[in-house]
Amino acid sequence: MQHKPIILASRSPRRVELLSQLGFNSEVIPADIDESVLPGEDPAVYVQRLAQAKAMAIAAQHAGRGLPILAADTTVALGMDVLGKPADAAEAMHMLKRLSGTTHAVHTAVAVVQSGAVRCLLNSTMVEMMAVPEAVLAEYVASGEPMDKAGAYGIQGRASAWIVRIAGSYSGVMGLPLYETAQLLHAW
């Protein structure tokens, strides 16, 4: 079955790949919004707010095209601390040291806007990471891989060897939970 194209409000090549697994063709139009965490904001609420804001920002520019607009946001949370994409290697190392030997949450919200209506679903996955030696973390940071990833690691990359177990959605940890995404897109 051929699906109609959608607009993806994201630069993430992983999201494009995951959407193609569902049979959707994505036109990539990244949203440029303020992604600051509000004081005291819960990480799960934060990602839902951002996913909806990204989708609505692109909808405001492209509403007349009649295509569904999908946006997503992912964050790693250690308690109430939001660990987004690291700004530099030092921040990546700091994040990875904090995550090493912990069980932490990865929250991904997916929002779809069509005909002015927005729907959003949240996926939360618990990830247990082994205690990783500092030298191994330093080598990983030097590889550059953690620089564009929430929490400074990608479960689909080299860091996968450190993941003891997950409770939830593997694709959600990658940045686009396929079950929730399919539910939203098929609803339209």
C-alpha positions as CSV (number, residue, x, y, z in Angstrom):
1,M,0.0,0.0,0.0
2,Q,1.4,3.4,-1.0
3,H,1.3,6.0,1.7
4,K,0.9,9.7,1.1
5,P,3.9,11.8,1.9
6,I,4.3,13.6,5.2
7,I,6.3,16.6,6.4
8,L,8.9,15.7,9.0
9,A,9.8,18.6,11.3
10,S,13.2,17.2,12.1
11,R,16.7,17.0,10.8
12,S,17.2,13.5,12.2
13,P,18.3,10.9,9.6
14,R,17.2,8.2,12.0
15,R,13.6,9.5,12.0
16,V,13.6,9.5,8.2
17,E,14.8,5.9,8.2
18,L,12.3,4.8,10.9
19,L,9.4,6.5,9.0
20,S,10.4,4.8,5.8
21,Q,10.1,1.4,7.7
22,L,6.5,2.3,8.2
23,G,6.1,3.1,4.5
24,F,6.0,6.9,4.8
25,N,7.8,9.3,2.5
26,S,9.2,12.3,4.4
27,E,9.8,15.8,3.3
28,V,12.2,17.1,5.8
29,I,11.5,20.7,7.0
30,P,13.2,21.2,10.4
31,A,11.5,23.4,13.0
32,D,13.5,26.1,14.7
33,I,12.1,26.7,18.2
34,D,13.4,27.5,21.6
35,E,14.2,24.2,23.2
36,S,14.9,25.5,26.7
37,V,13.7,23.5,29.7
38,L,11.3,25.5,31.8
39,P,12.1,25.8,35.5
40,G,10.9,22.7,37.3
41,E,9.5,21.1,34.1
42,D,9.1,17.4,34.2
43,P,11.2,15.7,31.4
44,A,8.1,13.9,30.0
45,V,6.1,17.1,29.9
46,Y,9.1,18.9,28.3
47,V,9.3,16.5,25.3
48,Q,5.6,16.7,24.7
49,R,5.7,20.5,24.7
50,L,8.6,20.6,22.3
51,A,7.1,18.0,19.9
52,Q,3.8,19.9,19.7
53,A,5.6,23.2,19.3
54,K,7.8,21.9,16.5
55,A,4.8,20.5,14.7
56,M,2.7,23.7,15.1
57,A,5.6,25.9,13.9
58,I,5.9,24.0,10.7
59,A,2.1,23.8,10.3
60,A,1.9,27.6,10.5
61,Q,4.2,27.8,7.5
62,H,2.8,24.9,5.5
63,A,-0.8,24.4,6.5
64,G,-2.1,25.0,3.0
65,R,-0.4,22.0,1.6
66,G,-2.7,19.5,3.2
67,L,0.0,17.1,4.4
68,P,0.3,15.7,7.9
69,I,3.2,17.3,9.8
70,L,5.1,15.0,12.2
71,A,7.5,16.2,14.9
72,A,9.2,14.4,17.6
73,D,11.4,15.2,20.5
74,T,13.6,12.9,22.6
75,T,15.4,13.4,25.9
76,V,17.2,11.3,28.4
77,A,16.2,11.9,32.0
78,L,18.1,11.1,35.1
79,G,15.5,11.8,37.7
80,M,14.2,15.3,36.9
81,D,17.4,16.2,35.1
82,V,17.0,16.6,31.3
83,L,20.0,15.5,29.3
84,G,19.7,16.8,25.8
85,K,22.3,17.0,23.1
86,P,25.8,17.9,24.4
87,A,27.2,21.2,23.4
88,D,30.7,19.9,23.3
89,A,33.0,17.0,24.2
90,A,33.3,18.0,27.8
91,E,29.6,18.1,28.3
92,A,29.2,14.7,26.5
93,M,31.8,13.2,28.8
94,H,30.0,14.7,31.9
95,M,26.6,13.2,30.7
96,L,28.0,9.8,30.0
97,K,29.8,9.6,33.4
98,R,26.4,10.5,35.0
99,L,24.6,7.8,33.0
100,S,27.2,5.1,33.5
101,G,25.9,2.4,35.9
102,T,22.4,3.8,36.1
103,T,18.9,3.1,35.0
104,H,17.5,6.2,33.3
105,A,14.5,7.1,31.3
106,V,14.3,8.0,27.6
107,H,11.2,10.0,26.7
108,T,10.1,10.5,23.1
109,A,7.0,12.4,22.2
110,V,5.5,12.3,18.7
111,A,3.1,15.0,17.5
112,V,1.1,15.1,14.3
113,V,-0.7,18.1,13.0
114,Q,-3.2,18.0,10.2
115,S,-6.1,20.4,9.4
116,G,-5.1,22.5,12.4
117,A,-5.6,19.7,14.9
118,V,-2.6,18.4,16.9
119,R,-2.4,15.0,18.5
120,C,0.6,13.9,20.7
121,L,1.7,10.6,22.2
122,L,4.5,9.9,24.6
123,N,6.7,6.9,24.9
124,S,8.9,6.4,27.9
125,T,11.5,3.6,28.1
126,M,13.8,2.7,30.9
127,V,17.4,2.0,29.9
128,E,19.9,0.2,32.2
129,M,23.5,1.1,31.3
130,M,26.4,-0.9,32.7
131,A,29.2,0.9,34.5
132,V,31.5,2.0,31.7
133,P,35.2,2.6,32.3
134,E,36.2,6.3,31.9
135,A,38.8,5.4,29.2
136,V,36.1,3.7,27.1
137,L,33.8,6.8,27.5
138,A,36.6,9.1,26.5
139,E,37.3,7.0,23.4
140,Y,33.6,7.1,22.5
141,V,33.4,10.9,23.0
142,A,36.5,11.3,20.8
143,S,34.7,9.3,18.0
144,G,32.2,12.2,17.7
145,E,29.3,9.8,17.8
146,P,27.6,11.2,20.9
147,M,27.5,14.8,19.7
148,D,24.1,14.9,18.1
149,K,22.3,12.6,20.5
150,A,20.2,13.2,23.6
151,G,22.1,12.0,26.6
152,A,25.3,11.8,24.5
153,Y,24.7,8.2,23.3
154,G,23.0,6.4,20.6
155,I,21.5,3.0,21.4
156,Q,21.9,2.0,17.7
157,G,25.6,2.8,17.7
158,R,28.7,1.8,19.6
159,A,27.1,2.5,23.0
160,S,24.7,-0.4,22.3
161,A,27.3,-2.7,23.9
162,W,26.8,-0.9,27.2
163,I,23.0,-1.4,27.4
164,V,22.2,-4.2,29.8
165,R,18.4,-4.0,29.2
166,I,15.6,-1.8,28.1
167,A,12.0,-1.8,29.3
168,G,10.0,-0.2,26.5
169,S,10.5,0.8,22.9
170,Y,13.9,0.3,21.2
171,S,12.8,2.7,18.4
172,G,11.6,5.2,21.0
173,V,15.2,5.3,22.4
174,M,16.4,5.8,18.8
175,G,14.1,8.9,18.6
176,L,10.9,7.8,17.0
177,P,8.7,5.2,18.7
178,L,7.2,3.3,15.8
179,Y,4.0,2.0,17.5
180,E,2.9,5.5,18.7
181,T,4.0,7.0,15.3
182,A,1.9,4.5,13.3
183,Q,-1.1,5.0,15.6
184,L,-1.0,8.8,15.0
185,L,-0.4,8.6,11.3
186,H,-2.9,5.9,10.6
187,A,-5.6,7.9,12.5
188,W,-5.4,10.4,9.7
